Amino acid sequence: MSSTRKGLPLTSSSIEKIFPKLTSDQVRRVAVQGHIRSVQPGQVLIEQGDRSVPFFVVITGEVEIVRPFGASETLVTVHGSGQFTGEVNTLSGRRSLFRARATKPAKVIELNHQQMLNLIQNDAELSDIMMRAFILRRVELIAAGVGDIILMGSTHSAGTLRIKEFLMRNGHPYSYIDLERDPDVQNLLDTFQISANEIPVLICRGQLVLRNPSNQQIADCLGFNESVDQTHVRDLVVIGAGPSGLAAAVYGASEGLDVLVLETGSPGGQAGSSSRIENYLGFPTGISGQDLAGRAYLQAQVRC
């Protein structure tokens, strides 16, 4: 961390991998892909829910990452000189989970989504640093239960368990409030005018309230499909995002094909629900199905 202010508690000791600091040469290579801009204290660079999310590298000053909810904010982290914004959604082109705001006069390098993908595809060293950081940041957000949605439900509710599984299988961080255990739940119910018989309830970005939503409604709220241009003609369409489907997408894209993968549930297929896969090529000590699916999904996002 580059600030004395504390963000989320980390479950990993590899802070230098979660929030790496780029060297001057690496910063210079990033700058070639984007443009340098000056920002003032209090200036918002990314707003929660933004569809088009740029990527920033801080040259001087500080940029804080916060999760807004109503009139309050939760500090996630503070990026200083040489550090960069972003996590998994930055790669996938999905909505921003958080707000990014300058806390001091700063200079930053800004890259749009395509420029960032070009950087990752053509600079192996920066690709390793950024991809590892994005993955580890998402792992920490899931572990901390900090995202852009709040799920209110009961462990005895089948609907609550279904939504939890859908979010977990898609690797989306969320906060969970148990109606039977949380002492302050009534205040939240009253604020959003929710009755107990409407659970499970999903509060999306502190604004949209979904009562017992279907998986499709959740996907629409989170913008899972917004980056897909349905009028664009593709070279290859892969049905099913299991390991073989994601592999086909990566290999096809590596050969220059324009690939689209379609999946009704979540990346990974049946393998994604396995607690441990011990016979998958390239992982001699085994890997969880969710980790395997997440890595393959990100690889496909970069290539396709």
Order of alpha helices (4+ residues) and beta strands (2+ residues): alpha-alpha-beta-beta-beta-beta-beta-alpha-beta-beta-alpha-alpha-beta-alpha-beta-alpha-beta-beta-alpha-beta-alpha-beta-alpha
